[in-house]
Amino acid sequence: MKDVARMTLEEGMIIGEDIYSYQNELIVPKDTVVDKKVLKKLERHSIICVTVKEDIDFATTHFEKVRLSKEFQTFQLTYNNCMPIYAKLMNRFVETGVWKSTSQLQDIYLKIAACAKTGESLLDFLYNMLPREETMTHAHCLNSALLAGVFGTWWGLSQEEVLLLIQCAFFYDIGKLKLPQELLWKSEKLTDLEYTKLKTHTMLGFDLLKDQPEINENVIKATLQHHERCDGSGYPSKLKGDKIDVFAKYIAVIDAYEAMTSARTYRQPLHPFQVIENFEREGYEKYEKAILQPILYHIAATQLGFMVRLSNDEEASVYTINKDNLARPLLKRKDGKLVDLSSKPELTITAIF
């Protein structure tokens, strides 16, 4: 809501708070739609200022409220202003094979990240961003770099390690810039031949970075190994466990999270509990448990108190997180009764408010 001068009131606006006369008499109740009669009554009572509702006051879901907030609008403007600069830096590197712009990347990160007061806010902002088709690959890495600052803090990394992780995130998918966009963002399932070609992006990125004096060794390894999995099911070398660089393990989680929470031409972003469920479905064999678990717990904990809609159209609030089944919390219905989703496999969360 916002306060406006009576002289600027327009018909159709909605009063946000009860308006009283100077004799403390209610003259216009809240939620009244402003019309000529209301305007004349306010003038007659010499009302100077009134409170009216804004678009955000009519939002019904948490993410609608985020999208309509002034903080998000500032973030979006800053992000969109920085995107062409970032894309130009990375495209030039791919074209020339020479990298000399690390400080510019850091400036881009700091400028955008400063628009979010908390890590949770930044995750909400990124969830609401809609990348343009021509910059989707760049957006994937820029988003991952922003996520790296948040996740790195949640992992308890030192400031130096967080900065290194952010650099890993900026570069890890750069090999994709050497592949056709129609292959990278194809909405249908890839053929075996197409998937084989897609997997070359790790080696293409490694070849770009390996001889760059400004690029840290962990960044190079993360670029090569971010699709390796702890159970040996990944690529390109089917490495297992400790054979995978720790920063590659961090990036693997960030990469998967960013992919699931970004809009695609063929689906909406997955909400937090869907993301957690996808990770938990694979178990902790692919991603190292000590790395994945604290992130999933943080994500689940940020949903406490939010309203959710279930697959049976019932609504409830997130009451407690089930530590052994983070994707299926304990809910509190409007009548006060508790619903334990961990014992209700037939129910799923379809939306978060």
Number of C-alpha atoms within 10 A of each C-alpha: 14 10 13 13 11 16 13 8 19 13 12 11 15 19 24 20 17 14 19 15 14 10 7 8 9 11 14 18 13 15 14 16 16 17 14 10 10 17 16 11 13 20 13 10 13 12 17 11 15 19 19 21 17 15 11 15 12 11 15 11 15 14 17 15 17 19 20 16 14 12 15 22 15 14 21 20 12 17 22 14 13 18 17 13 13 20 16 12 17 20 15 13 17 18 10 10 13 15 18 12 12 13 9 13 19 15 12 19 22 13 13 21 21 12 20 17 10 12 17 13 15 23 18 18 21 21 22 19 19 14 18 10 12 9 13 18 19 25 23 18 23 25 24 31 28 23 25 27 25 20 25 21 15 14 17 11 14 11 12 8 15 19 17 19 26 26 23 29 31 28 24 29 24 25 23 21 18 14 15 10 15 8 15 17 15 12 12 8 8 14 9 9 8 12 13 11 13 17 15 18 22 24 16 19 23 23 16 20 28 16 13 15 11 12 17 14 14 17 26 24 21 29 32 29 29 28 26 26 23 21 15 16 15 16 16 16 14 16 19 15 17 10 12 22 18 18 21 26 25 23 27 24 21 24 23 16 21 21 16 19 21 22 18 17 9 10 10 11 18 19 17 22 22 19 22 23 16 16 20 16 10 10 13 16 13 21 21 20 12 10 17 22 19 15 20 21 17 14 19 23 17 12 20 16 15 15 20 23 16 16 13 11 12 12 18 25 23 22 19 19 20 17 14 9 14 22 27 26 26 21 24 20 17 11 7 10 9 16 17 16 19 16 11 10 9 9 15 17 22 15 19 21 18
